[in-house]
Amino acid sequence: MSVGSELFSTRDYCSTGELATVCHVSKHTIIAAIDNNDLRSSRTPGGHNRISRNDALDFMRKHNLLSEDDGVKKILIVDDEDFIFEIIKHVFSDNKYEVHHAKNGYEAGKLAERLKPDVILLDIMLPDINGMQVSRHIKEEEYGYNCKIMAVTSIKDSHEIEKIFESGVDDYLSKPFMIGDLREKVETLLAQQSALV
């Protein structure tokens, strides 16, 4: 079992002490990281820090405390609609996925470069730039070589879908979508991505 999976085997958050134990540092080091805005956390009504799974994994990765080959697959969801993000996040809420969200093309590019996700679920109609531009940009970058991109969009016109594939996406899913179809397509993309590594 990987460090990330072990830490979050029963819930989606941890305490400062639990994270300190897994990272082999003192609890005070974790608290200092929170105080210095190097690690995000929330507070319980009793005043205790709680660190989300994604925030803990980001912190561990940033400080080389977590192997990149920990078995956790990174999914970046690029969609300006929060409810779409919440639905997809729920589908991939188990311990083998780390889910992130970008609401526009700019955020998508920045997060993709930093996180190097395994799969990007990309809406095409974004508020700032067209998702096809985002796909082209990511595929041109070194970090995008092994990244699989699936367009998740309400576009149904066959000519437009052809243009979407020409932008470098690896698969397409029409909104509204069936949860089973989403999971199956993402797992297929992850299998293809693993075969490239």
N, C-alpha and C positions, 0 to 999 in steps of 0.2 A: 504494500500500500504506500502511496506517495505521501510526502509530508503534507501537501495541501489537502489531500483526501482525508488523511488521518485527523487533521485539525478540525475539519468541518464534516465529520462523518455523521453527526446527529443534528446539527443546526447550522444556520447561515451566518453566525457571528461568533466571536470569541472575546475573552477578557484579556486585559493587558498581561496578566500572569501566564495565561495559556500561550499567548503569542510569544512571550519572552522565553518560555520553556522550549518551544519548537525552534526558535531562532538562536537558542543558546546564548542569550544575553540576559541582563538583569531586567527586572520589572521597571526599574527606574529609567533604563535606556529607552524602553517602549514609551513610558510616560513623557520623557523628554522629547521623543520624536513627535508625539501628539502636541505637546506644548509649542514646539517649533514648526508646526504645520507641515511636518514631513510625513505624517501618518494621520489620515482622517479617522474620526471616531464619533460616536454619539454618546449621550449620557443617559443613564437610567434615572428614574425618579429619585433613587437613593444616591445619585452622584457618581456612580461607577462608569468607567469607560467601556463601551462595547464597540468592537471593530468588525466591520462586515467582511465577508469572505473575499470579495473583490479587492477591497482596500488592503487587507492583510497580504494577499498574494501580490498585489502591486508593490507594496513596501518590501516584501521579501525578495522579489525579483530585482527591484531597484538597487538593493544592497547586496546582491549576489548571495542571498540566503536560501534560495530556492533554485533547484535545477530546472532549466528550461524544458528538460525531458521528464517532467513529473507526471505525464499522462493526462493532465488537464488540458482540454482543447479550448482555445480562445475564439469566441464568436463576437464579432462587432456588428451590431444592428444599427443601420443608418436609416433613420426614419424620423420625420418631424412630428409624427403623431405618437404621443406618449402611450396611448392605449395599445397601439400595435407593439411597441416595445415591451409593455407589461405582459401581453399575451405570449410573445415569443420568449421572453425571459422566463416565464412560468414553465413553458414547454421544456426548456433546457436548464431547469433549476437544480438538477442533481449534481453530485460532486465531480463528475467528469467534465463539466463545462464551466468556463469563466465567461460571463456575459457582460459586454460593455455597450454603451449607447452613444451615438452621435446624432445630433438633430439636424445637421446640415453638412454640406460638402466640405467646408473648411475644417470642421471638427473631425470629420471622417478621415481626411488626409493626415491630420496631426496624430490622431489616435492610432491609425493604421501604422504610421511610421514608428511610434513609440511601442505599441503592443505587439506588432507583427502577428496579427490574428491568423488563425488557421482558415477561418471562413468569415466572409463578410456578407451579410444579408442587406442588400442595397435597394432602397426605394429609388426610382428614377426621377420622380417629380419632387425635387427638394426646393426649399425656399430660396437658396442662394445660387447654386449652379446645378446643371443637369447631372443626374446620376451617371450618365454615360461618360461625362468628362471625368468624374471621380474614378470610374472604373479604368479608363485609359491611363490616368495619372498613376494610380496604384500599380497597375500592371507594368508600367515603364520603369518603376523604381526597383532597386535590388531587393528590398524587403517584400515586394509584391510577387516575386517569382513563384514561390510555393503557395501563395494565398489563393484560395478558391473564392470566387465571387458569384453569388446568386442574386439576380434581380428579383425583387418581390414588389410587384407593382400592379396597378389597376389597368395598365395599358394592355389592350387586347388586339389591336390592329396588327396583322401579320407583317406588314412592311415596317412598322415601328419595332416590332419584336426582332426582326432581322437586324435592324440597326443596333438594337441593344446587344445582340450577340457579337456584332462587329466591334463593339467597344471593348470587348475582352471578357465579358461575363462568361461563366462556365455553365450556368443553368438559369432557369427562369421559373417563377411561380406566380400565378395570377392571384390578385386579391379580388374578392375574399378567397381564402384558402382553407383547406381542411388541415387540421393539426397533424394528422397522420401523414399527409403528403409532405408537409413541411419537415417533419422529423426524418422521414425516409430520404428526402432529397439532401438534407444536411449530412446525414450519416453516410450517404453515397459520396458526397463531396469530400468528407473527412477521410474516407477510405482511399479515395484518389490522391488526396493531399499527402497522406502517410506513405503511399507508394512512391512518391516523388523524392521523399527525404532520404 
